[in-house]
Amino acid sequence: EVTMQVFLRARDSLRVRRWMNLRRISTISGIRAIDSTRELREWRRGLEAEGKTVGFVPTMGALHQGHVSLAQAANDECDEVIASIFVNPTQFAPGEDLDRYPRDLEGDISKLATVPKVSTVFHPPTDEIYPSDGVLYYVGLDSLENRLREGLSRPGHFRGVATVVSKLFNLVKPHKAYFGQKDGAQCIVIKRLVKELLFDTEIRVVPTMREPDGLAMSSRNLYLSPEERPFATTLYEALQIVQKSFAEGERRADSLLSAGIRHVEGVQAVKLLYLDLCCTETGRPYKTSEVLSRDATAMVSGAMQLGKTRLIDNLLL
């Protein structure tokens, strides 16, 4: 559970940051910067009157080329693009990296400014998204969160994701919203959310952007020390082993996973948190005793700990 202490700390620190810094900014790098829901709604009503299609890229900031690729995909398909930058406290558990999560609003907006149709960035303080003293309502996920290994590994995480995305969709009312395949379990959650709550938004999933050595681009890669960085590709290498075995015809779940697990466990610098096979449509995990059908829609995903950094990745099979 996200404690009241975690929530209030995030709300108060961001409230101070808003009044000290952000309220003075109306444009950054030529992009409209909005920090209130009232201003955002006014902007959205104007676009509706013009009949423009709106693409939406929700982020937590600390942007990299992967985020820019989401904005570029929206740029290619929509008339106007808005991005959000909001470090959502309800998807962090106590003891996770909420306080140290990297924040660089001006740097982030300068990256988005390279995409022509990104006109607006919504960067609300916590009390604009969660106006009460505490979170009164969450979007529940029934059994989905516990079916996904990432959900089991981070209790409450996807409940927080579903809650904030619902709020953002209600505010932005996008025709299309763009998410990265790098967060594969999140994509399953968001697709289910849109279906169940009848959002009039098409979810577009963009392929994972990788560094030259294969490491999935992630804001948390900034945490890695030079000594840790060479080991950061270990998980990706394990996923590739599973993918190759699947392509060669292996369909037994235990055999698919075992070689990947051995690869990670053979690297002393890292700790494997999980390696999992699931259905990309429903999130249902494949049991280790299960034999996948030839037309199975499957994703192999994993998480590992490298020093103080938790890294996730996945590949479609």
Backbone bond lengths (Angstrom), bond angles and torsions (degrees), N, CA, C in turn:
res aa  C-N    CA-C-N  psi(-1)  N-CA   C-N-CA  omega(-1)  CA-C   N-CA-C  phi
1 E - - - 1.453 - - 1.531 110.32 -
2 V 1.332 115.13 143.21 1.456 119.67 173.68 1.510 107.78 -80.95
3 T 1.300 117.77 118.69 1.451 120.97 -174.91 1.523 111.23 -76.85
4 M 1.340 115.65 158.25 1.455 120.77 176.80 1.529 110.75 -60.20
5 Q 1.336 116.55 -33.41 1.465 120.18 -179.61 1.523 110.89 -63.37
6 V 1.351 117.37 -44.15 1.460 121.03 178.70 1.517 109.96 -62.38
7 F 1.330 116.69 -45.51 1.467 120.90 -178.06 1.517 111.58 -62.05
8 L 1.328 117.22 -49.16 1.463 120.41 -176.09 1.517 111.55 -67.07
9 R 1.338 117.33 -35.25 1.464 119.55 177.92 1.526 110.44 -62.34
10 A 1.336 116.57 -44.39 1.462 120.26 178.80 1.518 110.95 -64.18
11 R 1.345 116.06 -43.67 1.462 119.55 -178.38 1.522 111.04 -61.84
12 D 1.328 116.85 -46.62 1.459 119.91 -174.93 1.522 111.91 -70.06
13 S 1.333 117.99 -39.76 1.464 119.77 -179.05 1.517 110.90 -67.07
14 L 1.327 117.52 -38.53 1.452 119.84 179.39 1.524 111.55 -74.64
15 R 1.338 117.26 -30.41 1.468 120.13 176.19 1.529 110.12 -63.53
16 V 1.316 117.33 -43.58 1.463 121.05 177.28 1.523 110.17 -62.30
17 R 1.352 116.59 -44.31 1.457 119.89 -179.68 1.527 110.91 -61.55
18 R 1.331 116.65 -37.43 1.465 119.23 -179.46 1.520 110.87 -61.83
19 W 1.334 117.47 -50.44 1.457 119.95 -173.99 1.528 112.26 -73.20
20 M 1.336 118.11 -26.78 1.462 120.74 -178.96 1.521 111.96 -81.77
21 N 1.346 116.68 -32.71 1.454 119.16 -170.64 1.520 114.34 -125.47
22 L 1.325 115.92 -56.85 1.449 119.05 -162.67 1.521 113.30 -73.84
23 R 1.310 119.85 -30.95 1.454 120.94 -177.87 1.521 111.86 -63.24
24 R 1.326 117.65 -17.25 1.454 120.06 179.90 1.527 111.74 -82.97
25 I 1.325 117.70 -10.48 1.456 121.85 -171.86 1.516 109.81 -103.57
26 S 1.323 117.49 124.02 1.464 121.14 173.47 1.516 111.11 -109.01
27 T 1.327 116.99 -32.84 1.464 121.24 174.12 1.521 109.05 -137.75
28 I 1.312 115.35 144.83 1.463 122.61 175.08 1.514 106.77 -133.75
29 S 1.319 116.31 125.19 1.473 120.97 -179.96 1.525 111.20 53.23
30 G 1.339 115.70 33.97 1.452 120.30 177.33 1.520 114.86 81.18
31 I 1.334 117.97 3.03 1.465 122.12 -179.03 1.518 109.78 -104.15
32 R 1.320 116.25 136.86 1.456 122.04 177.35 1.527 108.97 -68.18
33 A 1.321 116.93 126.47 1.464 122.02 179.87 1.519 109.20 -110.74
34 I 1.325 116.61 115.68 1.466 122.75 -176.65 1.519 108.96 -113.09
35 D 1.345 116.68 132.15 1.461 118.25 179.84 1.530 113.10 -122.44
36 S 1.332 118.41 11.10 1.460 120.04 178.11 1.521 110.30 -130.01
37 T 1.325 116.26 148.01 1.456 120.45 179.21 1.521 111.41 -66.59
38 R 1.333 117.10 -32.71 1.465 119.90 179.40 1.528 110.40 -63.21
39 E 1.332 117.05 -47.20 1.456 120.33 179.45 1.524 110.96 -64.53
40 L 1.341 116.76 -37.16 1.455 120.14 -179.96 1.525 111.08 -64.29
41 R 1.324 116.81 -42.79 1.460 119.90 179.47 1.531 111.31 -63.86
42 E 1.336 116.28 -38.83 1.459 119.45 178.11 1.522 110.63 -62.80
43 W 1.332 115.92 -43.70 1.470 120.43 177.99 1.525 110.60 -60.77
44 R 1.341 116.68 -42.74 1.463 119.97 -175.82 1.534 111.05 -68.59
45 R 1.324 117.33 -36.66 1.464 119.49 178.18 1.528 111.06 -62.59
46 G 1.314 116.16 -36.08 1.459 120.08 178.02 1.519 112.16 -63.40
47 L 1.332 116.60 -41.38 1.469 119.82 178.77 1.518 111.46 -67.48
48 E 1.331 115.76 -36.93 1.458 119.41 179.50 1.524 110.43 -62.63
49 A 1.335 116.28 -39.93 1.462 120.56 179.20 1.523 111.33 -64.57
50 E 1.345 116.46 -29.23 1.463 121.10 -179.86 1.519 112.21 -85.74
51 G 1.346 117.42 -8.25 1.461 121.16 179.03 1.517 114.24 72.25
52 K 1.321 117.99 26.26 1.461 121.27 -177.73 1.528 111.67 -85.48
53 T 1.344 115.48 144.44 1.458 120.27 172.00 1.519 108.70 -82.85
54 V 1.331 115.67 136.08 1.468 121.83 -173.38 1.523 110.10 -113.56
55 G 1.317 116.27 126.02 1.454 122.70 172.12 1.509 109.69 -102.11
56 F 1.323 116.69 141.63 1.470 121.54 -174.09 1.524 110.06 -127.65
57 V 1.334 115.16 132.40 1.461 121.99 178.03 1.525 108.33 -122.67
58 P 1.342 118.34 95.98 1.473 119.93 178.69 1.528 110.78 -80.56
59 T 1.319 117.12 131.81 1.467 121.42 179.92 1.531 109.90 -140.06
60 M 1.332 114.72 168.91 1.465 120.76 170.78 1.531 110.93 -107.12
61 G 1.337 116.19 14.41 1.457 118.74 179.45 1.511 112.47 84.20
62 A 1.350 116.16 -164.51 1.471 122.35 -172.99 1.523 108.59 51.52
63 L 1.321 115.30 51.81 1.454 121.62 -169.60 1.524 112.52 -71.38
64 H 1.337 114.83 148.53 1.457 123.36 175.78 1.520 108.04 -134.57
65 Q 1.316 116.82 -172.66 1.460 120.13 -174.65 1.531 112.36 -64.35
66 G 1.327 116.87 -26.05 1.459 119.51 175.86 1.514 111.68 -62.48
67 H 1.331 116.92 -43.71 1.463 120.08 176.57 1.534 110.94 -63.95
68 V 1.320 115.71 -40.51 1.466 119.39 179.81 1.523 110.18 -62.24
69 S 1.344 117.16 -35.08 1.468 119.89 178.43 1.521 111.27 -65.57
70 L 1.339 117.68 -32.06 1.466 120.64 174.91 1.529 109.99 -65.45
71 A 1.328 115.63 -45.31 1.466 119.85 179.10 1.529 110.88 -63.88
72 Q 1.321 116.82 -36.63 1.458 120.25 179.52 1.523 110.83 -67.73
73 A 1.340 116.94 -38.51 1.464 120.29 176.47 1.527 110.44 -62.50
74 A 1.338 116.51 -41.44 1.466 120.49 176.66 1.526 110.47 -65.24
75 N 1.301 116.13 -39.81 1.460 121.59 178.28 1.532 111.35 -58.09
76 D 1.332 115.68 -37.86 1.470 120.43 -176.72 1.526 112.59 -74.84
77 E 1.340 117.53 -20.09 1.463 120.25 -171.52 1.532 114.81 -116.88
78 C 1.321 117.71 -11.00 1.474 120.32 -172.45 1.526 111.24 -128.14
79 D 1.334 114.76 164.04 1.463 119.93 178.15 1.519 112.14 -78.44
80 E 1.326 116.22 -35.38 1.461 120.80 -177.90 1.522 108.81 -145.33
81 V 1.339 115.72 146.55 1.462 121.04 -175.38 1.521 109.69 -125.23
82 I 1.322 114.88 133.50 1.459 121.69 172.77 1.524 108.15 -121.36
83 A 1.315 116.05 140.38 1.464 121.90 173.58 1.520 108.37 -116.97
84 S 1.311 116.29 149.55 1.465 119.97 171.87 1.519 109.05 -113.13
85 I 1.316 115.22 146.55 1.463 122.75 175.20 1.519 106.32 -127.82
86 F 1.326 115.41 105.70 1.462 120.33 -176.00 1.518 108.81 -152.11
87 V 1.324 116.50 116.42 1.467 121.42 176.13 1.519 106.82 -81.84
88 N 1.314 115.51 102.30 1.463 122.47 -169.38 1.527 111.72 -81.52
89 P 1.337 118.26 110.89 1.470 119.16 -174.50 1.520 113.99 -67.70
90 T 1.339 118.22 -24.63 1.457 118.96 -174.53 1.528 113.52 -76.30
91 Q 1.332 118.06 -6.82 1.458 119.08 175.87 1.527 112.01 -101.60
92 F 1.327 116.43 6.74 1.463 122.15 174.95 1.523 109.06 -108.21
93 A 1.300 116.64 133.70 1.459 121.20 173.44 1.530 109.35 -88.01
94 P 1.337 118.23 159.10 1.462 120.05 174.13 1.520 110.60 -54.34
95 G 1.333 116.19 134.72 1.457 120.50 -179.96 1.513 113.87 92.33
96 E 1.353 117.54 -10.47 1.459 118.99 175.36 1.527 109.64 -82.42
97 D 1.331 116.83 -170.52 1.466 120.72 -165.58 1.524 114.16 -96.51
98 L 1.342 117.53 34.76 1.464 119.80 179.35 1.522 112.20 -56.83
99 D 1.324 116.86 -48.39 1.468 120.38 -174.78 1.523 112.70 -67.91
100 R 1.325 117.08 -33.94 1.465 118.65 -175.75 1.526 113.16 -99.73
101 Y 1.348 116.53 3.52 1.459 118.37 178.91 1.523 108.67 -59.00
102 P 1.342 118.66 129.97 1.472 120.50 -172.83 1.521 112.79 -64.24
103 R 1.330 115.55 139.20 1.467 122.11 -179.43 1.528 109.56 -133.26
104 D 1.323 116.63 126.89 1.464 121.71 179.69 1.528 107.98 -155.49
105 L 1.327 116.12 79.50 1.458 120.81 -173.07 1.521 111.90 -59.15
106 E 1.321 117.69 -51.38 1.462 119.66 -176.48 1.524 111.18 -64.27
107 G 1.339 117.16 -39.92 1.466 119.91 177.49 1.517 111.81 -64.02
108 D 1.343 115.95 -39.91 1.458 120.17 179.22 1.531 111.04 -64.10
109 I 1.321 116.49 -45.45 1.459 119.48 -177.96 1.528 111.03 -66.85
110 S 1.316 116.69 -34.06 1.475 118.54 177.93 1.524 110.60 -63.95
111 K 1.327 117.91 -32.89 1.475 120.22 176.02 1.526 110.30 -69.12
112 L 1.325 116.63 -42.73 1.465 119.98 179.90 1.525 111.41 -66.21
113 A 1.315 116.58 -27.00 1.467 120.66 -178.48 1.521 112.23 -66.40
114 T 1.327 118.08 -13.77 1.464 120.75 177.70 1.528 111.58 -76.97
115 V 1.339 117.36 -9.41 1.465 122.15 179.97 1.525 107.73 -103.01
116 P 1.326 118.38 116.88 1.482 120.96 -167.50 1.523 116.03 -55.77
117 K 1.325 118.51 -40.38 1.462 119.60 -172.37 1.528 113.92 -90.39
118 V 1.331 117.94 1.71 1.464 119.46 173.78 1.526 107.36 -75.56
119 S 1.314 115.69 106.35 1.468 120.17 -175.68 1.515 112.54 -103.42
120 T 1.341 116.94 -22.17 1.459 120.43 -167.96 1.516 110.79 -144.10
121 V 1.325 115.45 141.57 1.466 122.17 172.27 1.525 108.12 -124.80
122 F 1.317 115.26 128.55 1.467 122.01 176.36 1.520 107.26 -100.31
123 H 1.354 116.70 116.99 1.466 120.94 -176.29 1.537 109.14 -129.07
124 P 1.310 117.88 70.62 1.468 120.75 -172.79 1.525 112.64 -75.24
125 P 1.325 117.45 150.49 1.465 120.30 165.59 1.522 108.98 -74.18
126 T 1.307 115.88 166.48 1.459 120.56 -174.04 1.521 112.40 -59.30
127 D 1.339 117.88 -38.33 1.464 118.81 -175.28 1.522 113.33 -74.60
128 E 1.327 119.03 -7.51 1.461 120.74 171.38 1.531 111.00 -79.73
129 I 1.325 116.56 -33.24 1.464 121.37 -179.43 1.526 111.05 -89.27
130 Y 1.322 117.02 -35.66 1.469 122.55 178.48 1.532 107.63 -123.66
131 P 1.335 117.49 81.30 1.466 120.36 -171.18 1.524 115.17 -72.73
132 S 1.313 118.82 -15.49 1.460 120.53 179.26 1.523 110.20 -85.34
133 D 1.342 116.88 166.17 1.461 121.10 174.54 1.522 108.16 -80.91
134 G 1.310 114.40 77.04 1.457 121.01 -174.26 1.518 108.76 118.35
135 V 1.318 116.51 165.17 1.453 121.14 -178.27 1.520 108.62 -94.70
136 L 1.327 116.77 117.34 1.454 120.97 -176.00 1.519 112.56 -87.73
137 Y 1.339 116.54 -32.14 1.461 120.27 -175.30 1.529 110.15 -133.34
138 Y 1.305 115.26 133.45 1.460 122.44 173.91 1.522 109.05 -117.30
139 V 1.319 115.97 158.25 1.456 121.42 169.98 1.525 107.34 -91.91
140 G 1.325 116.24 113.53 1.460 120.49 -179.39 1.516 111.35 -80.27
141 L 1.331 115.83 155.93 1.462 121.18 -176.66 1.515 112.69 -118.54
142 D 1.316 117.64 12.38 1.457 121.13 -179.18 1.530 108.50 53.14
143 S 1.320 118.32 -127.55 1.468 120.43 -175.74 1.520 113.06 -91.85
144 L 1.344 118.31 -6.15 1.460 120.23 -174.21 1.521 112.19 -60.34
145 E 1.325 116.10 -44.17 1.464 119.09 -177.61 1.519 111.55 -59.97
146 N 1.323 117.23 -37.98 1.459 120.70 -179.15 1.521 113.27 -81.65
147 R 1.336 117.28 -14.31 1.464 119.58 173.91 1.519 110.95 -76.60
148 L 1.309 116.64 -34.49 1.457 121.32 -177.80 1.529 110.40 -80.52
149 R 1.320 117.26 130.53 1.457 119.54 -179.11 1.525 112.03 -62.87
150 E 1.324 117.27 -33.70 1.473 119.42 176.56 1.518 110.24 -65.16
151 G 1.332 116.78 -34.38 1.458 120.05 176.15 1.515 112.17 -67.84
152 L 1.319 117.36 -41.27 1.471 121.03 176.96 1.520 110.66 -65.48
153 S 1.325 115.55 -35.40 1.465 120.34 -177.98 1.524 112.09 -72.85
154 R 1.346 116.69 -26.84 1.471 121.04 -179.51 1.526 108.31 -131.17
155 P 1.316 118.82 79.58 1.471 121.35 -176.67 1.534 111.66 -56.34
156 G 1.326 115.61 131.99 1.455 121.04 178.58 1.512 114.64 86.66
157 H 1.323 117.16 -11.98 1.466 120.55 -175.41 1.524 111.59 -61.37
158 F 1.322 117.27 -52.58 1.458 119.66 -176.02 1.522 112.26 -72.07
159 R 1.315 117.73 -25.32 1.453 119.75 172.47 1.533 109.49 -62.10
160 G 1.327 116.34 -42.41 1.456 120.29 177.08 1.514 112.36 -66.40
161 V 1.345 116.38 -39.68 1.464 120.42 177.68 1.523 110.35 -62.44
162 A 1.344 116.58 -48.87 1.464 120.37 -178.62 1.529 111.74 -61.33
163 T 1.324 116.46 -36.58 1.458 120.63 -179.71 1.523 111.58 -67.26
164 V 1.316 117.17 -48.79 1.466 119.18 -176.86 1.519 111.11 -70.59
165 V 1.327 118.29 -37.14 1.462 120.09 179.19 1.529 109.98 -65.67
166 S 1.326 117.66 -38.53 1.467 120.13 176.53 1.520 110.82 -60.83
167 K 1.318 116.94 -43.58 1.462 120.61 178.72 1.530 110.88 -63.00
168 L 1.314 116.53 -44.37 1.461 120.28 -178.90 1.531 111.47 -66.50
169 F 1.335 117.09 -40.24 1.461 119.53 176.84 1.530 111.04 -62.87
170 N 1.324 116.70 -39.15 1.468 119.70 177.95 1.519 111.99 -63.42
171 L 1.316 116.83 -34.15 1.460 121.27 -179.29 1.527 112.56 -79.83
172 V 1.331 116.07 -47.48 1.465 120.54 -173.08 1.526 111.92 -83.29
173 K 1.334 117.12 -31.89 1.467 122.54 -176.66 1.535 111.29 50.59
174 P 1.326 116.48 55.47 1.469 118.52 -176.55 1.522 112.26 -75.64
175 H 1.326 115.49 149.57 1.463 119.76 171.17 1.531 110.15 -75.80
176 K 1.330 115.29 -36.42 1.461 120.71 178.09 1.527 108.62 -137.85
177 A 1.346 116.42 142.88 1.462 121.45 176.51 1.518 108.13 -126.91
178 Y 1.328 116.12 143.56 1.462 121.96 -168.28 1.529 110.71 -118.41
179 F 1.336 114.81 126.96 1.455 122.40 -179.72 1.524 108.76 -131.28
180 G 1.327 116.26 154.59 1.461 121.21 -178.50 1.522 112.04 -92.76
181 Q 1.326 116.39 140.34 1.455 121.40 177.31 1.524 111.47 -63.20
182 K 1.316 117.36 -19.86 1.467 120.54 178.15 1.525 111.16 -54.27
183 D 1.330 117.29 -36.44 1.466 122.23 174.60 1.531 108.20 -97.29
184 G 1.325 115.39 67.68 1.455 120.89 -171.19 1.517 113.83 -61.62
185 A 1.326 117.10 -42.31 1.464 119.95 179.51 1.528 110.12 -65.52
186 Q 1.310 117.09 -38.27 1.468 120.27 177.18 1.522 110.56 -61.25
187 C 1.324 117.79 -39.04 1.463 120.74 179.25 1.523 110.51 -62.07
188 I 1.338 117.36 -39.23 1.465 120.61 177.13 1.525 110.03 -62.37
189 V 1.335 116.19 -43.66 1.464 121.29 179.88 1.526 111.09 -62.45
190 I 1.332 116.97 -45.88 1.464 120.68 -176.27 1.527 110.87 -66.62
191 K 1.306 117.35 -40.83 1.472 119.74 177.90 1.523 110.59 -61.50
192 R 1.327 116.60 -42.18 1.466 120.41 178.86 1.530 110.37 -66.36
193 L 1.323 116.39 -39.38 1.467 121.62 179.01 1.526 110.96 -58.81
194 V 1.320 116.28 -48.30 1.463 121.24 -178.61 1.523 110.91 -62.50
195 K 1.327 115.38 -40.12 1.469 119.56 179.89 1.526 111.51 -67.04
196 E 1.322 117.13 -45.44 1.460 121.18 -174.45 1.531 112.77 -73.35
197 L 1.340 116.63 -37.03 1.465 120.01 -176.70 1.527 112.52 -97.95
198 L 1.328 116.81 6.08 1.462 122.56 171.47 1.528 112.86 60.92
199 F 1.327 117.55 37.00 1.459 120.25 174.24 1.523 109.03 -68.91
200 D 1.313 116.08 137.57 1.462 121.49 179.19 1.534 109.01 -88.64
201 T 1.322 114.84 59.12 1.462 121.96 -175.46 1.522 109.16 -136.61
202 E 1.317 116.21 132.09 1.465 120.96 175.97 1.524 109.16 -89.15
203 I 1.321 116.52 129.35 1.462 120.77 179.27 1.518 109.57 -92.76
204 R 1.310 114.89 123.89 1.459 122.00 179.12 1.521 108.60 -111.94
205 V 1.321 116.16 125.93 1.466 121.19 -179.07 1.524 108.33 -106.94
206 V 1.318 115.71 124.98 1.467 123.04 -174.22 1.529 108.93 -104.55
207 P 1.344 118.22 136.96 1.473 120.47 -178.51 1.524 113.18 -55.61
208 T 1.320 115.17 150.80 1.459 122.62 179.97 1.521 110.90 -64.29
209 M 1.314 116.21 132.18 1.465 121.34 172.44 1.526 108.45 -89.18
210 R 1.325 116.27 137.34 1.458 120.67 -175.58 1.526 111.51 -127.29
211 E 1.322 114.18 153.26 1.457 120.96 171.65 1.534 108.44 -70.17
212 P 1.333 118.26 165.48 1.470 119.75 -178.73 1.530 114.66 -54.49
213 D 1.340 117.49 -29.15 1.466 119.48 179.84 1.527 112.80 -90.66
214 G 1.338 117.43 4.10 1.451 121.39 175.48 1.510 115.68 102.17
215 L 1.311 119.04 -11.91 1.462 120.74 179.51 1.515 110.27 -61.42
216 A 1.337 116.67 128.62 1.453 120.67 177.70 1.523 109.90 -64.48
217 M 1.326 116.63 131.89 1.456 119.96 178.55 1.525 109.36 -64.86
218 S 1.321 115.94 134.27 1.455 122.21 -177.12 1.513 109.18 -155.18
219 S 1.325 115.77 144.62 1.466 119.58 176.45 1.521 111.03 -60.74
220 R 1.327 117.02 -31.67 1.462 120.08 -177.84 1.523 112.79 -75.53
221 N 1.326 117.90 -8.54 1.469 119.27 173.97 1.520 111.14 -62.37
222 L 1.343 116.23 -21.39 1.469 119.88 178.06 1.520 111.75 -63.42
223 Y 1.327 117.24 -21.95 1.461 120.81 -179.93 1.525 112.59 -74.41
224 L 1.330 117.78 -20.49 1.465 120.72 -171.99 1.524 111.37 -71.04
225 S 1.316 115.92 135.28 1.458 121.18 175.68 1.533 108.77 -81.76
226 P 1.333 117.71 162.11 1.474 119.88 176.51 1.526 112.48 -57.28
227 E 1.323 116.60 -31.89 1.469 120.17 179.67 1.526 111.45 -73.07
228 E 1.323 117.22 -31.77 1.465 121.29 -178.66 1.525 112.66 -82.45
229 R 1.312 116.42 -28.93 1.463 120.13 -170.90 1.537 114.16 -54.20
230 P 1.346 120.99 -40.30 1.470 119.31 -179.39 1.529 114.25 -61.81
231 F 1.341 117.61 -22.23 1.460 120.85 -178.66 1.537 112.46 -91.73
232 A 1.333 116.80 -4.69 1.458 120.53 -172.33 1.527 112.87 -69.84
233 T 1.325 117.61 -18.90 1.462 120.85 -179.89 1.527 112.87 -86.36
234 T 1.323 117.90 0.62 1.467 121.01 -175.67 1.525 111.92 -57.31
235 L 1.323 117.07 -43.77 1.461 120.43 -178.81 1.524 110.89 -65.36
236 Y 1.323 116.85 -44.30 1.467 120.19 178.73 1.526 110.67 -59.83
237 E 1.318 116.91 -40.51 1.464 120.39 178.19 1.525 110.97 -61.29
238 A 1.337 116.86 -40.12 1.469 120.80 178.10 1.522 110.78 -64.87
239 L 1.326 117.28 -42.06 1.462 120.84 178.38 1.525 111.15 -63.11
240 Q 1.316 116.58 -38.18 1.465 120.38 177.90 1.529 111.27 -64.16
241 I 1.335 117.06 -36.80 1.468 120.98 177.63 1.529 109.95 -61.15
242 V 1.333 115.66 -44.48 1.466 120.10 178.95 1.529 110.16 -65.03
243 Q 1.313 117.05 -45.12 1.464 121.01 -179.25 1.527 111.42 -60.76
244 K 1.314 116.40 -41.92 1.468 120.86 -179.95 1.524 110.41 -65.17
245 S 1.319 117.29 -42.82 1.461 121.38 179.41 1.530 110.88 -62.04
246 F 1.348 115.73 -40.78 1.464 120.63 178.32 1.524 110.44 -63.98
247 A 1.339 116.75 -43.39 1.465 121.29 -179.71 1.522 111.46 -63.58
248 E 1.326 116.85 -28.50 1.465 121.42 -179.82 1.522 112.65 -84.91
249 G 1.342 116.94 -0.22 1.449 120.02 172.90 1.514 116.78 112.11
250 E 1.331 118.59 -5.06 1.466 120.42 178.83 1.523 109.41 -69.05
251 R 1.342 116.65 132.90 1.449 120.64 -178.89 1.533 113.38 -127.50
252 R 1.311 117.74 -4.13 1.467 119.85 178.19 1.525 108.53 -79.96
253 A 1.316 115.74 124.35 1.459 120.17 -174.39 1.527 111.95 -59.43
254 D 1.347 117.46 -42.73 1.458 119.14 -178.18 1.520 111.85 -64.52
255 S 1.332 116.94 -38.49 1.465 119.79 178.84 1.521 111.43 -69.48
256 L 1.322 116.40 -38.03 1.464 119.71 178.47 1.524 111.30 -61.21
257 L 1.330 116.36 -43.78 1.463 120.49 -174.31 1.523 113.31 -79.95
258 S 1.312 117.89 -31.21 1.464 120.42 -169.27 1.521 112.62 -62.16
259 A 1.328 117.88 -42.26 1.464 119.67 -178.67 1.523 111.10 -66.57
260 G 1.343 116.14 -38.23 1.461 119.28 177.50 1.509 111.97 -65.75
261 I 1.328 116.42 -40.55 1.467 120.63 178.17 1.519 110.68 -62.95
262 R 1.315 116.61 -43.64 1.473 120.02 179.70 1.522 110.83 -60.93
263 H 1.330 116.33 -38.01 1.471 119.20 -178.91 1.526 110.91 -61.89
264 V 1.326 117.15 -46.86 1.466 120.03 -178.58 1.521 110.58 -68.50
265 E 1.312 117.02 -42.69 1.456 120.33 -177.77 1.522 111.95 -67.20
266 G 1.333 117.59 -16.70 1.463 120.94 176.87 1.510 114.06 -81.92
267 V 1.342 117.13 -3.58 1.470 121.44 179.76 1.522 107.62 -108.36
268 Q 1.309 117.92 109.10 1.458 122.21 -172.66 1.519 113.33 -67.54
269 A 1.330 117.60 -23.78 1.466 120.38 -175.65 1.524 112.50 -72.48
270 V 1.334 118.13 -16.02 1.464 120.89 -175.05 1.524 110.12 -121.21
271 K 1.330 114.93 160.30 1.461 121.73 175.51 1.526 108.60 -124.40
272 L 1.331 116.33 121.87 1.460 120.43 178.17 1.527 109.01 -75.05
273 L 1.336 115.79 127.09 1.460 121.36 176.90 1.526 110.88 -92.75
274 Y 1.320 116.23 -39.76 1.462 120.38 171.65 1.517 109.48 -169.31
275 L 1.328 115.87 157.04 1.456 124.17 167.93 1.518 105.30 -136.81
276 D 1.335 117.27 129.33 1.452 119.68 -165.72 1.520 110.67 -144.76
277 L 1.332 115.63 150.07 1.456 123.19 171.51 1.522 108.67 -114.43
278 C 1.335 117.28 131.81 1.460 119.14 177.25 1.515 110.31 -144.02
279 C 1.311 115.65 164.17 1.459 122.60 175.26 1.527 108.73 -75.25
280 T 1.306 116.98 131.26 1.465 120.14 -176.95 1.523 112.02 -73.14
281 E 1.319 117.85 -17.18 1.462 120.54 -178.75 1.530 112.14 -87.56
282 T 1.326 116.47 -43.49 1.468 120.79 -172.23 1.522 113.63 -110.23
283 G 1.331 117.20 -16.40 1.454 120.10 -174.43 1.516 113.43 81.15
284 R 1.321 117.63 0.17 1.471 120.43 -178.95 1.524 110.05 -64.18
285 P 1.331 118.01 126.24 1.458 119.58 178.31 1.522 111.05 -74.22
286 Y 1.305 116.29 143.42 1.457 120.57 173.53 1.528 108.07 -83.69
287 K 1.304 116.52 127.69 1.459 121.22 178.41 1.521 110.06 -66.19
288 T 1.327 116.26 151.17 1.461 119.57 -178.30 1.522 111.99 -61.51
289 S 1.332 117.37 -26.11 1.467 121.31 179.25 1.518 112.95 -85.05
290 E 1.337 116.65 -3.75 1.459 120.98 -172.63 1.526 111.95 -81.91
291 V 1.318 115.78 148.65 1.455 122.95 173.34 1.526 107.20 -110.37
292 L 1.319 116.14 118.83 1.459 120.61 -177.36 1.520 110.42 -73.57
293 S 1.314 116.52 142.18 1.455 119.92 175.97 1.525 109.70 -72.80
294 R 1.313 116.12 162.80 1.462 120.12 -177.42 1.531 112.34 -64.80
295 D 1.325 115.96 -28.21 1.468 119.32 -179.12 1.529 112.11 -101.83
296 A 1.331 117.02 19.45 1.460 120.59 -179.59 1.522 110.92 -62.97
297 T 1.333 115.78 139.28 1.467 121.07 172.57 1.522 106.83 -97.08
298 A 1.309 116.20 104.84 1.465 120.20 -170.50 1.518 111.33 -128.59
299 M 1.320 114.48 151.92 1.454 123.46 174.77 1.517 107.84 -130.83
300 V 1.317 116.51 131.96 1.454 120.22 171.48 1.526 106.81 -101.02
301 S 1.310 115.75 127.55 1.460 120.39 -176.54 1.518 109.31 -134.56
302 G 1.319 115.28 160.36 1.456 118.56 179.88 1.512 111.71 -160.28
303 A 1.317 113.96 167.23 1.462 121.83 174.27 1.516 107.80 -139.85
304 M 1.303 115.24 144.83 1.464 119.92 176.24 1.521 109.44 -143.54
305 Q 1.319 114.93 156.66 1.458 122.25 177.85 1.515 108.86 -105.41
306 L 1.320 116.11 128.38 1.462 122.34 176.16 1.512 107.39 -127.30
307 G 1.331 116.49 103.18 1.456 119.90 -172.23 1.522 109.29 63.28
308 K 1.322 116.68 -125.29 1.464 121.39 178.77 1.529 112.42 -94.58
309 T 1.333 116.80 5.26 1.456 121.08 -173.58 1.517 110.92 -105.82
310 R 1.319 115.30 129.33 1.464 121.71 175.69 1.519 108.14 -98.75
311 L 1.322 117.22 122.66 1.454 123.01 -177.31 1.528 109.83 -115.28
312 I 1.343 116.40 138.87 1.461 121.18 176.15 1.527 108.84 -125.28
313 D 1.332 115.77 159.00 1.446 120.73 177.88 1.523 108.21 -166.32
314 N 1.315 117.22 167.30 1.454 121.95 176.48 1.509 110.21 -160.10
315 L 1.318 115.25 161.52 1.458 122.58 172.88 1.530 108.31 -138.24
316 L 1.304 115.84 143.46 1.460 120.80 173.78 1.520 108.75 -83.49
317 L 1.339 116.04 140.21 1.470 120.79 -178.91 1.531 110.44 -100.16
